[in-house]
């Protein structure tokens, strides 16, 4: 498999992938098995029809379509891995060439993470203004937290001022 990356913009690339016909042979075998499960031929058990009869029944185009549907996701992910592209979404894939006995050629356009160069931040000075907090502010905030997260406990005595009665 051969793949090339063409940068369309800082955030979009086009990946051109060429897969030789010989590398598609496992995908053809898988496609014939899947079609054999779906198509019933008289005289054969389900899933046991020969490839030539299946091809005669459904046509070579259906087999090629199944091969392309099976091969595209794995070949696309392999091309992304080898080219070290970091995609952000689903690609727009266009099959540009699929001929019987020749190679499969497709292009995938996808948004990618931009390359960001950070400036030298070692010379930047940050100043933090001191904050003056009084004891009254701390006590007020503690009372607020106690009121919000406090729990009630039952007691064995008569009710008094400030008790909650249920």
N, CA and C of each residue as an Amber inpcrd file, in Angstrom:
protein
   498
   0.8450000  -1.1730000   0.0000000   0.0000000   0.0000000   0.0000000
   0.8910000   1.2360000   0.0000000   0.5100000   2.1980000  -0.8080000
   1.2710000   3.4270000  -0.9030000   0.3350000   4.5850000  -0.5760000
   0.7920000   5.4820000   0.3030000  -0.0500000   6.6280000   0.6520000
   0.7990000   7.8900000   0.6840000   0.1720000   8.9880000   0.2660000
   0.8250000  10.2930000   0.3040000  -0.1170000  11.2780000   0.9680000
   0.4740000  12.2730000   1.6310000  -0.3140000  13.2910000   2.3250000
  -0.0770000  14.6260000   1.6400000  -1.1790000  15.2970000   1.3330000
  -1.1210000  16.6140000   0.7000000  -1.8080000  17.6010000   1.6400000
  -1.0960000  18.6220000   2.0510000  -1.6350000  19.5990000   2.9940000
  -2.4530000  20.6330000   2.2260000  -3.7550000  20.6940000   2.5050000
  -4.6350000  21.6440000   1.8320000  -4.6780000  22.9750000   2.5620000
  -4.6510000  22.9240000   3.8680000  -4.6320000  24.1210000   4.7120000
  -3.9710000  23.7140000   6.0250000  -3.7560000  24.6540000   6.9380000
  -3.1350000  24.2570000   8.2150000  -3.9590000  23.2430000   9.0080000
  -5.2700000  23.1540000   8.7120000  -6.1170000  22.2440000   9.4810000
  -6.7950000  21.1830000   8.6250000  -6.4100000  21.0260000   7.3740000
  -7.0470000  20.0290000   6.4990000  -5.9940000  19.3930000   5.5890000
  -6.0780000  18.0560000   5.4660000  -5.1540000  17.3330000   4.6000000
  -5.9330000  16.3840000   3.6860000  -5.2910000  16.0220000   2.5820000
  -5.8230000  15.0120000   1.6670000  -4.8300000  13.8600000   1.6580000
  -5.3320000  12.6750000   1.9310000  -4.5040000  11.4710000   1.9290000
  -4.8600000  10.6730000   0.6770000  -3.8820000  10.4490000  -0.1870000
  -4.0650000   9.6420000  -1.3960000  -3.5230000   8.2500000  -1.1090000
  -4.3630000   7.2350000  -1.3000000  -3.9820000   5.8600000  -0.9710000
  -4.1310000   4.9880000  -2.2160000  -3.1050000   4.1920000  -2.4890000
  -3.1230000   3.2270000  -3.5890000  -2.8730000   1.8430000  -3.0040000
  -3.8310000   0.9460000  -3.2140000  -3.7200000  -0.4160000  -2.6930000
  -3.6150000  -1.3670000  -3.8850000  -2.5200000  -2.1240000  -4.0080000
  -2.3970000  -3.0870000  -5.1090000  -3.4600000  -4.1810000  -5.0060000
  -3.8110000  -4.7380000  -6.1450000  -4.8560000  -5.7590000  -6.1960000
  -4.4860000  -6.9840000  -5.3710000  -3.1990000  -7.3080000  -5.2990000
  -2.7840000  -8.4940000  -4.5440000  -3.0560000  -8.3370000  -3.0510000
  -2.9870000  -7.1000000  -2.5440000  -3.2720000  -6.8780000  -1.1210000
  -4.7610000  -6.9590000  -0.8160000  -5.6000000  -6.9140000  -1.8420000
  -7.0470000  -6.9780000  -1.6380000  -7.5750000  -8.4090000  -1.6090000
  -6.7200000  -9.4010000  -1.8240000  -7.1810000 -10.7890000  -1.8890000
  -7.8900000 -11.2400000  -0.6070000  -7.3780000 -10.9470000   0.6020000
  -8.1270000 -11.3340000   1.8050000  -9.4990000 -10.6590000   1.8750000
  -9.5980000  -9.4360000   1.3670000 -10.8910000  -8.7490000   1.3580000
 -11.8480000  -9.4130000   0.3640000 -11.3240000  -9.9120000  -0.7550000
 -12.1640000 -10.6460000  -1.7050000 -12.6890000 -11.9300000  -1.0700000
 -11.8280000 -12.6530000  -0.3580000 -12.2640000 -13.8850000   0.3010000
 -13.3700000 -13.5940000   1.3080000 -13.1910000 -12.5280000   2.0830000
 -14.1930000 -12.1420000   3.0720000 -15.5020000 -11.7290000   2.3900000
 -15.4000000 -11.0280000   1.2680000 -16.5960000 -10.5890000   0.5420000
 -17.3670000 -11.7890000  -0.0050000 -16.6510000 -12.7770000  -0.5410000
 -17.3300000 -13.9730000  -1.0520000 -18.0360000 -14.7220000   0.0750000
 -17.4120000 -14.7940000   1.2430000 -18.0540000 -15.4710000   2.3730000
 -19.3160000 -14.7350000   2.8070000 -19.2460000 -13.4070000   2.8690000
 -20.4200000 -12.6300000   3.2710000 -21.5420000 -12.7560000   2.2440000
 -21.1970000 -12.6950000   0.9720000 -22.2220000 -12.8380000  -0.0620000
 -22.8050000 -14.2480000  -0.0730000 -21.9810000 -15.2480000   0.2060000
 -22.4760000 -16.6230000   0.2470000 -23.4990000 -16.8020000   1.3640000
 -23.3420000 -16.0730000   2.4580000 -24.3120000 -16.1450000   3.5470000
 -25.6340000 -15.4710000   3.1680000 -25.5680000 -14.4680000   2.3090000
 -26.7620000 -13.6930000   1.9610000 -27.5280000 -14.2810000   0.7750000
 -26.8240000 -14.8920000  -0.1730000 -27.4430000 -15.3690000  -1.4130000
 -27.6950000 -16.8720000  -1.3110000 -28.9030000 -17.2780000  -1.6630000
 -29.2590000 -18.7040000  -1.6670000 -29.1930000 -19.2280000  -3.1040000
 -28.3970000 -20.2530000  -3.3040000 -28.3050000 -20.8950000  -4.6130000
 -28.8510000 -22.3130000  -4.4980000 -29.7080000 -22.7060000  -5.4330000
 -30.2500000 -24.0650000  -5.3720000 -29.1370000 -25.1070000  -5.5240000
 -29.2060000 -26.1160000  -4.6840000 -28.2200000 -27.1870000  -4.7470000
 -27.0460000 -26.9910000  -3.8130000 -27.0010000 -25.8570000  -3.1130000
 -25.8910000 -25.5880000  -2.1950000 -26.4470000 -25.1850000  -0.8340000
 -25.7490000 -25.6230000   0.1970000 -26.1290000 -25.2080000   1.5440000
 -25.8320000 -23.7220000   1.7130000 -26.5480000 -23.0580000   2.6350000
 -26.2840000 -21.6200000   2.8520000 -24.8320000 -21.3880000   3.2550000
 -24.1880000 -20.4690000   2.5590000 -22.8060000 -20.1260000   2.8560000
 -21.7800000 -21.0130000   2.1850000 -22.2090000 -22.0120000   1.4000000
 -21.2740000 -22.9660000   0.7930000 -21.2080000 -22.8640000  -0.7280000
 -21.8150000 -21.8480000  -1.3060000 -21.8090000 -21.7120000  -2.7650000
 -20.4230000 -21.2940000  -3.2380000 -19.9670000 -21.8100000  -4.3850000
 -18.6500000 -21.4300000  -4.9110000 -18.6290000 -19.9720000  -5.3700000
 -17.4320000 -19.4020000  -5.3480000 -17.2650000 -17.9830000  -5.6690000
 -17.6870000 -17.6800000  -7.1000000 -17.3770000 -18.5490000  -8.0380000
 -17.7220000 -18.2990000  -9.4520000 -19.2360000 -18.2310000  -9.6450000
 -19.9750000 -19.1350000  -8.9730000 -21.4330000 -19.1000000  -9.1010000
 -22.0200000 -17.8650000  -8.4290000 -21.4490000 -17.4860000  -7.2890000
 -21.9150000 -16.2580000  -6.6230000 -21.6970000 -15.0500000  -7.5170000
 -20.5240000 -15.0070000  -8.1270000 -20.1930000 -13.8850000  -8.9980000
 -21.1280000 -13.8480000 -10.2060000 -21.4680000 -15.0210000 -10.7400000
 -22.3850000 -15.0700000 -11.8740000 -23.7870000 -14.6270000 -11.4610000
 -24.1550000 -14.8970000 -10.2160000 -25.5080000 -14.5750000  -9.7390000
 -25.6510000 -13.0910000  -9.3990000 -24.7000000 -12.5290000  -8.6470000
 -24.8340000 -11.1380000  -8.1830000 -24.0410000 -10.1580000  -9.0270000
 -23.0780000 -10.6270000  -9.7970000 -22.2720000  -9.7460000 -10.6360000
 -20.9690000  -9.3640000  -9.9580000 -19.9790000  -9.0840000 -10.7900000
 -18.6540000  -8.7200000 -10.2620000 -18.7000000  -7.3640000  -9.5610000
 -19.5920000  -6.4880000 -10.0070000 -19.7120000  -5.1660000  -9.3860000
 -20.1190000  -5.2410000  -7.9230000 -21.0340000  -6.1490000  -7.5940000
 -21.4530000  -6.3060000  -6.1990000 -20.3070000  -6.8180000  -5.3430000
 -19.4990000  -7.7180000  -5.9110000 -18.3410000  -8.2390000  -5.1800000
 -17.3330000  -7.1220000  -4.9510000 -17.0530000  -6.3350000  -5.9990000
 -16.1130000  -5.2160000  -5.8580000 -16.6140000  -4.1930000  -4.8430000
 -17.9130000  -3.9300000  -4.8600000 -18.4760000  -2.9780000  -3.8970000
 -18.2970000  -3.4850000  -2.4670000 -18.5230000  -4.7690000  -2.2530000
 -18.3340000  -5.3560000  -0.9250000 -16.8700000  -5.2840000  -0.5080000
 -15.9630000  -5.5260000  -1.4510000 -14.5260000  -5.4560000  -1.1620000
 -14.1400000  -4.0370000  -0.7660000 -14.6280000  -3.0520000  -1.5040000
 -14.3100000  -1.6530000  -1.1920000 -14.8580000  -1.2820000   0.1810000
 -16.0940000  -1.6890000   0.4760000 -16.6870000  -1.3770000   1.7830000
 -15.9070000  -2.0130000   2.9260000 -15.3630000  -3.1990000   2.6960000
 -14.5780000  -3.8720000   3.7350000 -13.1680000  -3.3070000   3.8430000
 -12.5690000  -2.9430000   2.7020000 -11.1580000  -2.5530000   2.6850000
 -10.9270000  -1.1030000   3.0950000 -11.8630000  -0.2100000   2.7970000
 -11.6230000   1.2160000   3.0410000 -11.3070000   1.5620000   4.4940000
 -12.0890000   1.1290000   5.4780000 -11.7760000   1.5500000   6.8540000
 -10.3940000   1.1140000   7.3290000 -10.0190000  -0.1250000   7.0410000
  -8.7150000  -0.6010000   7.5170000  -7.5710000   0.0640000   6.7630000
  -7.7240000   0.2510000   5.4630000  -6.6610000   0.9000000   4.6850000
  -6.5350000   2.3780000   5.0500000  -7.6530000   3.0300000   5.3320000
  -7.6060000   4.4360000   5.7510000  -6.8830000   4.5670000   7.0880000
  -7.2400000   3.7250000   8.0600000  -6.5890000   3.8240000   9.3730000
  -5.1060000   3.4780000   9.2750000  -4.7470000   2.5450000   8.4030000
  -3.3380000   2.2080000   8.2010000  -2.5800000   3.3940000   7.5950000
  -3.2090000   4.0820000   6.6400000  -2.5710000   5.2500000   6.0190000
  -2.4100000   6.3840000   7.0220000  -3.3970000   6.5760000   7.8880000
  -3.3120000   7.6180000   8.9160000  -2.1870000   7.2990000   9.8860000
  -2.0490000   6.0400000  10.2580000  -1.0050000   5.6390000  11.1960000
   0.3850000   5.8180000  10.5960000   0.5680000   5.3950000   9.3540000
   1.8950000   5.4860000   8.7490000   2.2970000   6.9250000   8.4480000
   1.3260000   7.7770000   8.1240000   1.6590000   9.1690000   7.7930000
   1.6740000  10.0690000   9.0220000   1.3360000   9.5160000  10.1810000
   1.3370000  10.2480000  11.4500000   0.4610000  11.4990000  11.3950000
  -0.7000000  11.3570000  10.7790000  -1.6980000  12.4260000  10.7390000
  -2.6100000  12.2330000  11.9420000  -3.0110000  13.3330000  12.5680000
  -3.9020000  13.2520000  13.7280000  -5.2710000  13.8070000  13.3350000
  -6.1750000  12.9420000  12.8200000  -7.4770000  13.4210000  12.3550000
  -8.3820000  13.8290000  13.5120000  -9.2560000  14.8040000  13.2260000
 -10.1900000  15.2910000  14.2340000 -11.6110000  14.7950000  14.0110000
 -11.9320000  14.3390000  12.8400000 -13.3010000  13.9210000  12.5600000
 -13.3370000  12.8090000  11.5360000 -14.5310000  12.5890000  11.0060000
 -14.7050000  11.5770000   9.9760000 -14.1860000  12.1020000   8.6400000
 -13.5350000  11.2660000   7.8670000 -12.9860000  11.7230000   6.5850000
 -14.0580000  11.7610000   5.4930000 -13.8070000  12.5790000   4.4790000
 -14.6000000  12.5690000   3.2530000 -13.8260000  11.7030000   2.2660000
 -14.3240000  10.4870000   2.0320000 -13.5950000   9.5240000   1.2040000
 -14.2250000   9.4650000  -0.1830000 -13.3590000   9.4770000  -1.1840000
 -13.8040000   9.3580000  -2.5730000 -12.9470000   8.2950000  -3.2550000
 -13.6040000   7.2560000  -3.7630000 -12.8970000   6.2090000  -4.4960000
 -12.6720000   6.7310000  -5.9090000 -11.4150000   6.8970000  -6.2810000
 -11.1060000   7.4560000  -7.5960000 -10.8750000   6.3780000  -8.6460000
 -10.4740000   5.1780000  -8.2240000 -10.2350000   4.1210000  -9.2110000
 -10.4060000   2.7620000  -8.5500000 -11.2630000   1.9470000  -9.1270000
 -11.3740000   0.5450000  -8.7330000 -11.6510000  -0.2420000 -10.0110000
 -10.6290000  -0.9140000 -10.4640000 -10.7250000  -1.7220000 -11.6810000
 -10.4340000  -3.1640000 -11.2840000 -11.1010000  -4.0760000 -11.9490000
 -10.8830000  -5.4860000 -11.6610000  -9.4760000  -5.8880000 -12.1010000
  -8.6980000  -6.4130000 -11.1800000  -7.3410000  -6.8410000 -11.4770000
  -6.3080000  -5.7410000 -11.3510000  -6.7330000  -4.5190000 -11.0810000
  -5.8030000  -3.4060000 -10.9120000  -5.8820000  -2.9100000  -9.4780000
  -5.3170000  -1.7550000  -9.2410000  -5.2500000  -1.2550000  -7.8720000
  -6.5100000  -0.4820000  -7.4860000  -6.6990000  -0.3700000  -6.1780000
  -7.7590000   0.4610000  -5.6110000  -7.1170000   1.7810000  -5.2170000
  -7.6640000   2.8840000  -5.7220000  -7.1300000   4.2090000  -5.4110000
  -8.2610000   5.0270000  -4.8130000  -8.0030000   5.6220000  -3.6370000
  -9.0000000   6.5110000  -3.0430000  -8.3060000   7.6690000  -2.3550000
  -9.0720000   8.7460000  -2.1820000  -8.5680000   9.9210000  -1.4690000
  -9.4640000  10.1670000  -0.2700000  -8.8670000  10.6410000   0.7920000
  -9.6080000  10.9640000   2.0090000  -9.1950000  12.3580000   2.4580000
 -10.1800000  13.2390000   2.5860000  -9.9180000  14.5710000   3.1210000
 -10.4360000  14.5990000   4.5500000  -9.5970000  15.1090000   5.4450000
  -9.9690000  15.1010000   6.8580000  -9.3730000  16.3250000   7.5410000
 -10.0900000  16.8230000   8.5460000  -9.5680000  17.9140000   9.3630000
  -8.5590000  17.3390000  10.3470000  -7.4790000  18.0840000  10.5710000
  -6.4210000  17.6260000  11.4730000  -6.1100000  18.7180000  12.4920000
  -5.4110000  18.3150000  13.5190000  -4.9660000  19.2810000  14.5280000
  -3.8830000  20.1650000  13.9310000  -3.9900000  21.4550000  14.1410000
  -2.9520000  22.3370000  13.5920000  -1.6710000  22.2320000  14.4120000
  -0.5580000  22.5380000  13.7680000   0.7260000  22.5900000  14.4670000
   0.8480000  23.9680000  15.1020000   0.9630000  23.9900000  16.4080000
   1.0320000  25.2530000  17.1440000   2.4270000  25.3950000  17.7210000
   3.0360000  26.5210000  17.4580000   4.3510000  26.8020000  18.0170000
   4.1840000  27.8340000  19.1260000   4.5290000  27.4380000  20.3290000
   4.4090000  28.3400000  21.4680000   5.6380000  29.2290000  21.5600000
   5.4340000  30.4820000  21.9060000   6.5920000  31.3660000  22.0730000
   7.3420000  31.0160000  23.3570000   8.5260000  31.5700000  23.5060000
   9.3280000  31.3390000  24.7030000   8.6790000  32.0720000  25.8740000
   8.1800000  31.3200000  26.8320000   7.4730000  31.9050000  27.9650000
   8.3600000  32.0570000  29.1970000   9.6300000  31.7410000  29.0790000
  10.5060000  31.8210000  30.2480000  10.7630000  33.2670000  30.6730000
  10.6150000  34.2130000  29.7780000  10.8730000  35.6190000  30.1070000
   9.6240000  36.3600000  30.5970000   8.4810000  35.7110000  30.5940000
   7.2410000  36.3550000  31.0130000   7.1900000  36.3950000  32.5370000
   6.9160000  37.5670000  33.0790000   6.8070000  37.7480000  34.5250000
   5.3330000  37.8630000  34.8990000   4.9640000  37.1420000  35.9220000
   3.5910000  37.1740000  36.4040000   3.6050000  37.7270000  37.8150000
   2.7370000  38.6910000  38.0440000   2.6490000  39.2570000  39.3960000
   1.2570000  38.9810000  39.9410000   1.2290000  38.5550000  41.1960000
  -0.0250000  38.2580000  41.8640000  -0.1890000  39.2590000  42.9990000
  -1.3050000  39.9680000  42.9770000  -1.5680000  40.9390000  44.0310000
  -1.9310000  40.2080000  45.3150000  -1.4340000  40.6740000  46.4530000
  -1.7800000  40.0250000  47.7210000  -3.2580000  40.2710000  48.0520000
  -3.8570000  39.2750000  48.6510000  -5.2690000  39.3620000  49.0090000
  -5.3620000  39.4870000  50.5220000  -6.1250000  40.4580000  50.9650000
  -6.3120000  40.6700000  52.4020000  -7.6600000  40.0850000  52.8060000
  -7.6020000  39.0670000  53.6600000  -8.8190000  38.4240000  54.1380000
  -8.8870000  38.6230000  55.6430000 -10.0360000  39.0860000  56.0930000
 -10.2030000  39.3230000  57.5310000 -10.7620000  38.0770000  58.1910000
 -10.6510000  38.0350000  59.5220000 -11.1860000  36.9030000  60.2740000
 -12.7030000  36.8530000  60.1770000 -13.3540000  38.0020000  60.0620000
 -14.8130000  38.0380000  59.9370000 -15.2650000  37.3830000  58.6270000
 -14.5280000  37.6080000  57.5400000 -14.8830000  36.9950000  56.2550000
 -14.7150000  35.4780000  56.3130000 -13.6680000  35.0210000  56.9770000
 -13.4510000  33.5820000  57.1270000 -14.5780000  32.9710000  57.9440000
 -14.9460000  33.6060000  59.0390000 -16.0100000  33.0880000  59.9040000
 -17.3520000  33.0720000  59.1760000 -17.6290000  34.1050000  58.3890000
 -18.8810000  34.1600000  57.6270000 -18.9400000  33.0180000  56.6140000
 -17.8520000  32.7680000  55.9350000 -17.8200000  31.6820000  54.9400000
 -17.9510000  30.3200000  55.6190000 -17.3240000  30.1390000  56.7830000
 -17.4660000  28.8800000  57.5190000 -18.9080000  28.6500000  57.9490000
 -19.5790000  29.6930000  58.3950000 -20.9850000  29.5660000  58.7860000
 -21.8520000  29.1810000  57.5810000 -21.5480000  29.7660000  56.4380000
 -22.3010000  29.4380000  55.2180000 -22.1020000  27.9710000  54.8460000
 -20.8730000  27.4860000  54.9340000 -20.5970000  26.0850000  54.6250000
 -21.2610000  25.1460000  55.6280000 -21.2640000  25.5220000  56.9050000
 -21.9200000  24.6930000  57.9220000 -23.4140000  24.6160000  57.6660000
 -24.0160000  25.7420000  57.2850000 -25.4550000  25.7540000  57.0170000
 -25.7830000  24.9200000  55.7710000 -24.9220000  24.9640000  54.7790000
 -25.1890000  24.2520000  53.5260000 -24.9620000  22.7470000  53.6550000
 -23.8870000  22.3340000  54.3260000 -23.5230000  20.9230000  54.3680000
 -23.7580000  20.2630000  55.7250000 -24.3290000  20.9650000  56.6750000
 -24.5670000  20.3920000  57.9940000 -25.6830000  19.3590000  57.9610000
 -25.6530000  18.4270000  58.9200000 -26.6930000  17.4030000  59.0110000
 -27.3760000  17.5280000  60.3640000 -28.6200000  17.1070000  60.4020000
 -29.3860000  17.1620000  61.6450000 -29.2800000  15.8280000  62.3630000
 -29.1550000  15.8950000  63.7200000 -29.0980000  14.6870000  64.5300000
 -30.2180000  14.7660000  65.5580000 -30.8040000  13.6350000  65.8190000
 -31.8430000  13.5790000  66.8380000 -31.2430000  13.5860000  68.2380000
 -31.9200000  14.2680000  69.1830000 -31.4560000  14.3140000  70.5730000
 -32.5910000  13.9010000  71.4980000 -32.2590000  13.3940000  72.6730000
 -33.2330000  12.9420000  73.6630000 -33.3550000  13.9840000  74.7690000
 -33.9120000  15.1370000  74.4480000 -34.1400000  16.1920000  75.4320000
 -35.2590000  17.0660000  74.9010000 -35.7990000  17.9020000  75.7240000
 -36.8530000  18.8110000  75.2530000 -36.2800000  19.8190000  74.2520000
 -37.1350000  20.3050000  73.3510000 -36.7220000  21.2740000  72.3310000
 -36.3010000  22.5780000  72.9800000 -35.2700000  23.1930000  72.4020000
 -34.7490000  24.4560000  72.9130000 -34.7100000  25.4720000  71.7810000
 -34.3330000  26.6920000  72.1250000 -34.2100000  27.7720000  71.1470000
 -33.1310000  27.3970000  70.1240000 -33.4300000  27.4960000  68.7830000
 -32.4720000  27.1930000  67.7210000 -32.5410000  25.7560000  67.2280000
 -33.3170000  24.8710000  67.8880000 -33.4720000  23.4860000  67.4370000
 -34.4600000  23.4280000  66.2680000 -34.2580000  22.4380000  65.3940000
 -35.2140000  22.1660000  64.3180000 -36.1050000  21.0330000  64.7900000
 -37.4060000  21.2160000  64.6630000 -38.3650000  20.2280000  65.1370000
 -39.0610000  19.6290000  63.9220000 -39.1630000  18.2960000  63.9080000
 -39.8610000  17.6650000  62.7790000 -41.1360000  17.0100000  63.2350000
